[in-house]
Amino acid sequence: MTSVDARCGHLLQDARARWLLGDAAGTWAALAQAEELAGADRRLQILVLAERSVACVRAERATEALAAASQCLALAAEPAEAPGAAGQPRPAERDRWLGEAGPSAQDDAVRAAVADARVSHALARGGAISAGRRKEEAIAEAVADLDAVATSGDPALVGARIRAITGALVLRLAGIEADLGSGHGEAQAWIWVSRARVLSEQLRDPGTVVRQAVDLGFHTGQWARAWDHALSDIDRDKHRNEQVALLTKAAQLAWERGWEDHARHYGQQALAASVGVDLPWVRVYAYLGGVIAAAAGAGSVEAALRAYTRCTPRAGHATRPNRAWLAAQVALDAGLPAAQVRTFLDQTLPGGLEHPALHAAAEVQLRHREGRPVDPDLFKAADIPRQLAPERARILLVRAAERSRTGLHTAAAQDLARARTIVRHWPGRVLQRVEAAVEQVTPSVPGTPAQRRVLGLLVEGWSNRDIAERLGCSQRTVAVHVSALLAASGTASRTELAGQELRRRLLGSDYG
């Protein structure tokens, strides 16, 4: 290996190491130096382009990632010229670049670079690093390429295999996002997570698989699964950026559960682990952890929100508006007035929560906390099925309150039934709010066994005469029971009484 090769290799290793330490500026500087050093050396150009594609993927620069990966693959695929026969491919040399020859004829570094470029190319093409609409065909092709790398037995491709495993999982989960609410979609998603975890554990590096598993728990309302995945990897020695993200997610799960001690501990750890990191996505994770810790008793929530706003420039916040809303949601749950939360959002995201569904979901919560009526169109715009499970339940809680306020009590009960189903495996503050709302909609009505039998038939629309015949008693007795039920329930008519009972049944309440 020449001194130029060695220096270039050192710069590429330094570029990747600096990224993992959170030094984005250092990464780009090292890559620029390596590119200059590579000059016209084909092999070094391949290595530099591959590493640049990896950095661009991590920086979410999809167009630049695709360009660098394409250049790398094109360069690797060009046939080398044999001496004295310009333009004629020499198979052994060509195969050395493409990794198609036997192990002894291959260059490990080039094979690894080509595999990394293939992964970057697939991720950019499949939409895994952009917010645009993903096309099914592009996703399918990208996943096939990623799977080919992920299942390779080549020991030189460990790093690329980890990226391929995590990238394929991102694309697969994105492809069935709309179906996650169904039993089949949820089961399939967890199967993919398990498969990815097995593959990544074989390589002793979980990549982002654990974080994706936790996110899936949030989407499907599986608190215990999310918590188990987060804790299974939280103390492992890993890249600091990923550690910060997992610590914050653990803090968020603990906060949702009502475990203030855990929320405070993990939130403070996330914040401490981020010192020196200049990557926006990591910093907003860390300072979200700081907001959670403050809400759990570690300090002032208002001060934590101010720190969150200052943690990265506005351009950085604009790449992760959902994190700002999560911080705002924690502040609302902690009792901060909606007016102060609006101020925080305005200062952090002057352009607003640009995604329509996110903006609508936030407006639903904020207007409700402000005591203002919520426009029904906002609920539609919030695209409830695509929100995280606890957020879906929160929105439904507000809609139930709005419907009850306008006299649509049965429609409100339907919303509460949906909310209860969504968070049935999500213990903590949201489920408690749902159950409290259920109690208000379906208050317990005392009654004797005979009165309950009458009520059961009254709900079916039966007359006193039909009920009397069915139960073998007089119409007078039925009328006495109905009067007692009206008085006990506080209802003014048989219709209102029947509606209340229907809502109780819809929500599965049992007073017997």
Secondary structure, DSSP 4 states (H G I P E B T S, - for coil): --HHHHHHHHHHHHHHHHHHTT-HHHHHHHHHHHHHHHTT-HHHHHHHHHHHHHHHHHTT-HHHHHHHHHHHHHHHHSPPEETTEEEEE-HHHHHHHHT-S-GGG--HHHHHHHHHHHHHHHHHHHTTTSSSPPPHHHHHHHHHHHHHHHT---GGGHHHHHHHHHHHHHHHHHHTGGGTTSHHHHHHHHHHHHHHHHHHHHTT--TTHHHHHHHHHHHHT-HHHHHHHHHHHTTS---HHHHHHHHHHHHHHHHHHT-HHHHHHHHHHHHHHTTT---HHHHHHHHHHHHHHIIIIIS-HHHHHHHHHHSS-HHHHHT-HHHHHHHHHHHHHTT--HHHHHHHHHHH-TT---SHHHHHHHHHHHHHHTT----HHHHHHTTGGGS-HHHHHHHHHHHHHHHHHTT-HHHHHHHHHHHHHHTTT-TTHHHHHHHHHHHHHS------HHHHHHHHHHHTT--HHHHHHHHTS-HHHHHHHHHHHHHHHT-SSHHHHHHHHHHHHHTT----
